[in-house]
Amino acid sequence: MKPSPSSRRHPLFAHPSSVAVSLALLAAVLAGFPTAAKAHPASVQTFDRITYTEPQGFEPAPMGASNHVSFRRVDPASWILFSIYAGRVRSRHLGAEFKFDWNDLNNASGIAAPASVARKVAQGIDAREGGVYVPNVGYVDLVEVDVGDRVVAIIIECGSEDQFRSYQRIIGPFLDNLVVQSGPKYEPDATGAGAPPVSPPGANPTPATTREVDYVNDGFVWKGADGLEHVPALTTVASGSGFPATIPGVWQDDRQQFTLELAEDGTYASVWGAGNSSGTLLIRESGRWKADGTKLALSPQSASRYTRNYRDYHGGETAAVDCGGPRIYEVTTLVLEYRWNNALSRTDGIEIKGPPAPWYYTGGGNFSIVLRRTGDRRAK
């Protein structure tokens, strides 16, 4: 089962079961507004570590959660909505934090994180910004702001990209006039926990990888008329020892929420997620991989654990965890069959067996998992 939705998730992406529901959510956000914005004067407000000037003509948008503030404006042929989220502990470079927050806040949209670019806000504060059109919602822009030991996500939404451009006369001054209460400077892995081993003098060090991967929503899991997500059952129809002809790619077990990317450059990244009504857990690992006959060798370099308690509106916490030493797995190539959209389909798969990572509890001491190649679907 997929991890429960985080309470940081943006309300316009609250897992709608249909386009009609999605549009209804948007209508609810804008409900009660006249066709032209009211002439409310600009006002200075503070939320968490951000002091901002709510532009003239905007009104608060009640969103039903205490972990963010939102304010909006509706004009005769356009609209704009700002949302500022409470800061969360920073644990990686700003570009990776941008991707994490996009996936955390916008997960239900099924839209991958857009490319982000470096920019400055406020008094020369570092930030990353990127946006993309999300069907049934509008143009969504995320600004990830560096506040030292934490990051703050600001989401700006408009009806279209053209509207987003036309509102730059409001957006630009709003971001330029932010006042940021910065904490201690972020120091990556300052304690050395989770850092790769130091090479001895004279050796050629292998650079540490910063690769990350997230759960791939490629349509394999489908949503039924009951509004629940359904994971198709996989049946092995053919198998053989060793690897398929093409090894690099993203492999996934949708039931266990385990995703493994084996990149062409020899680096790998994995993420395992779990969740319930109380919170969410994500464990990430990265390092280098090598195929040796029928065996997969993983040499982990770092691992981290992200925990999120839904009662804590300030966001989750990330800490380094033990990733252990090199691990060797036996690999079997599979052809997997499943029923999707009332038709039989097939996809490539692999089964890996071997020792579990220190952070993975199996109960029996052994690790065995079947992974499908993501994005690969073909008729029987």
N, C-alpha and C positions, 0 to 999 in steps of 0.2 A: 504494500500500500504506500502511496506517495506521502511524504511528510505533510502534516497539516499546514494549511496556509498561515503564513506569519501575520500577526496583527499589524505589522508595519505595511502590509500590502495596500496599495492604493485602492480606494473604494470603487473606482470605475473599472477595476479588474477583479471584482469580487466573485469570480467563478460563475459567470452567467451561464444558464443552461440553454439559452437561445439568443438569437440576435434581438428578438423583441425585448427580452429581459435586459440585455445590455443597453439598448436604447432607452428603456424605462429608467435604468439607473442614471443615465445621463440626464434625462428629463427631470428626475428627482433633484439632481444637483442644481439645476437651473430653475426649478419650480418656483413660482411666486414672483418671478422677476418681470418687470415691465419690459417693453420692447426697446427701451433706451435706459442706460444706466442712470441711477440716481446721482445727484451731484453732491455726494458726501465729500467733505474736505479731507485732504491727506492727513494721516495720523501716524505717529511714531509708536511702534509696538516692540516688545521683546519676547522672544520665545526661545527657551533653552539658551544656547550661546549666540544667537543671532538677534541683533536689533535691526529692524527694518522699517521703512516708511511705506505704509499701505497707501497706494496711489489714490488720488482723487477719483471719485466715481465708483469705488469698489465697496462691496459689503461682505461681511463674514459669511462663509458657506458652512453651515453645520454639517459635520461629517460623521458624528457619532463615535469619535475616538479621541483620546487625550494625548496620543503620541504625535500629533501634528496639528497645524493650524492651516486653514484654507480661506481664501477670499476671492471674489469673482466679480466680473463685470459682463453685462450682456448689452450689446448694441443691436440696432435693427437688423443687421445682416452678419453679425459676427459675435464671438464671445471669447473670454480668456479667464483662466482659473489658475491661481498660484497655490501651491501647497508646500509648507516648510516642515520637515520632519525633525524630531529630536535627534541629537547626535548619538552615534554609537562608537564603540571603541575601534580604533584603526589598527589593522594588523598586516597590511600589505601596501604596495605602491598604489598611487591614486587611481591609475587606470584600472587596476584590478578591483579597487573599491567601487568604481563607477559601474563596472560590469556586475558586481555582486548586488549592489542596490537596485539596479535595473531588474535583475532576475528576481530579487526578493519582493519588490514592490509591484512589478508588472507581470508576474509569472503567469497568471491566468489568461493573459492576452495571447500567449503562444508566440509572441514576437521576440526574436533574439535581440540581445543588446546591440544597439547601433555603434558604429565607430565613434570614439570620443576624441576631442582635441583639447590641448592645454589652453587655458585662458587665465586671466586675472579678474578677481572681483574685489569689491571693497577697497581697502588700502593696499592693493598689490598682493592680495591673498591668492595662493595657488588654487586652481579648480580645474575640473574636466567637464566638458559639455558635449552632448550629443543628443540627437532627436530623430524620430521617424514617425511616419503616419501609421496609426493603429486603427484598423477597420472597426467601425461601429463606436469609436471613441473620438478620434480626431488626431491632431498632431501633438505628440508627447515629447517634451524636451526635458532632459535631466541635467541638472548642474550639481556636481559633486564637489563640495567645498571642504578644503583642508582647514581644520581648526586645531592643529597640533596633534594631540594624542587621540583625537576623535575626528569623524567626518560627519557632515550634515548634508542630507539630500534635499534639493529643492526641485520640485516638478512644476513645469509650466505647460499648460494645455490650451490649445485653441482648436477651432473647428477644422482648420486646414493649415497646410504649410504657408499658403499665401497670407492667411490671417496672422500666423506667427510672425511673418516678416513685417506686416503692416503694424503690428503692436510693438515693434522694436523701439518705437519712441517712448514706450512705457517700460518695456523689459530692460533696456539698456541702463537707464537711470536707476531703476530699482536695484539691479545687481551692483552697480557702481557705488551706491550709497549705503550698502550693507555695512554694519559695524559688527565685527567678529571678535568674540571673547576667546582668544586662543589659549589652549592649555600648553603643557610641556611639548617640546618638539618631538615628533615621532622618530624613533630610532629603530630601524628594522632589526628584529632579533637581538636586542641589546644584550641579553643575558647569554647568548650563544646557544640557547635551547633549540634543538631541532636543526642546528646548522650542519652542513655536510662536513665530513672529516677533513682536517687540514693535511695537505700533501707534504711528504717529507722533503727536505731540501734537495734540489736537483731534479725532483720529479716533475713531470708535466701535469699540472693540476687539471682536473676535469671541471669546467665551470658549472656551478650549481644552476639548476633549471628553476624558473619561476612559472612554469606552465601550470594553468588551471583548466579544469573542465567542469561543466555543469550538466545536470540532467537534461537530456535531449528530448524535447517535446516535438516528435516528428509525426504525430497523428496515429501512432500505433495503439496507444491507449485512447479509447473512445468514450464519449459520454452518452448515456442512454436517456430515454424519455423520462426516467425517474430522477434525472439530474446527477446520478452517481457515475463515477469513472469505472470503466471495465477494462481489465487487462486480458487480452486473448491468451488462451492456453497454447503453449508451444509443444509440438510433437516431433520427435526426431524420426526422420524417414530415411536418413542415410548418414554414415559416419566413417571416419578414417583417422588413423593415427597421424599426429602432426598438425601443421598449419595449413590454412587455405592458401591459394595462389597469391592473394593479396592480403598482407597482414595489417599494414597501417590503416587506421580508422578509429571510429568511436564505437565501442562495444558496450552493451547495457543489459542489465537485468531489471526489468520494470517493476517486478514485485518486491524485490529487495532494495530498490532505489540505489543500485550500484552502477556507476558509469566509469568506464576505463577508456582513456584515449592513448593509443599507441601511435605516436607521431613519426613521420618519415625521418626526422632528424635524430631519432634514437632516444628522445625524451618521452616520458609518459606522465600522465596525471590521472588521478582517480578521485571520485567523491562518493560518499555513502551517506544517505540521509534517512532520518526516522523522525516521527513526530506523533503527537496526540493532542488532546484538547488542552494540555498544560504547556506545551512548548515544542521546540524544534531542535534537532541535533544534526550537524553536518560535520563529517570528518573528511579532510582532504589530504592527499599524499602526492608527492611528485618525486621524480628521479629519472633514471635511465633504464632502458630495456634492451634486450638482445634475444633474438631467436636462435636456438642451437638445436637443430634437428627437430625432435618432437618436444622440446622443452622451451619454456619462456623464463628468462632470467630477469628479475627486477632488482635494481640496485637503488633503494629509496634514499633520498637526500633530505627530505623534510616532511613533516606531517603536522596538521593543526586540527583542533576541535573547536567548532563554533556551537555555542549553546544559547538558546533564546527562551526565556520564561515569559509567557504572554502577559503576566502581571507586571512586568518591568517595562514601562513604556519607553525607557531610555535606550532600548535596543539590546542586542546580544553581546556576548563576550567571546573572544577568541584567544586560545592559548596553544602553545606548542605541545605536542605529544610525542612519545617515543615511536619511531618508525622502524627500529631494529636494523638488522643487517641485511645482506642480499638474500633473496628468496628464489627458489627454483620450483617451477610448476610443470606438471605433465599436461600436454595439450592434445585435445581431440577435435578434429574438424567435423562440423555437423551441417546437415541440411535440415532446417526447421520448417514445419508446416503449421499453419494456423488459419482460423476462419476470421475474416475481416470484411465487414460490409456485405455479409451474406455470400461471400465467395472465398474459396480456398486460395491462400497465397503462401509463398515460400520465401525464405531469407537465409543468408549465411549465418552460421553460428559457430561458437567454440565453447568447449568445456575445459576448464582449468582446475587442476587438483594439486594441492600442496599445502605448505604450512600457512597458517593465518598470520596476518600482520599483528603486532602487539596490541593494536587498538581495536581489533576485531574479535568479538567473543563468539565462538561457535558452539560451545557446550561440550563438544566431543573431541576437540583438539585438532580436527582436520578441517580443511577448507575445500569446498567443491562448489562450483557455480557454473551455470550455463548462460552465456551472453549472446545476444543477437547483434548483428551489425546494424547500426541505426541508419535510417533513411533508405534501406534496401528492401524494396517490396516488389515482388513479381508474381504474376498469375501462375497457378499450378500448370 
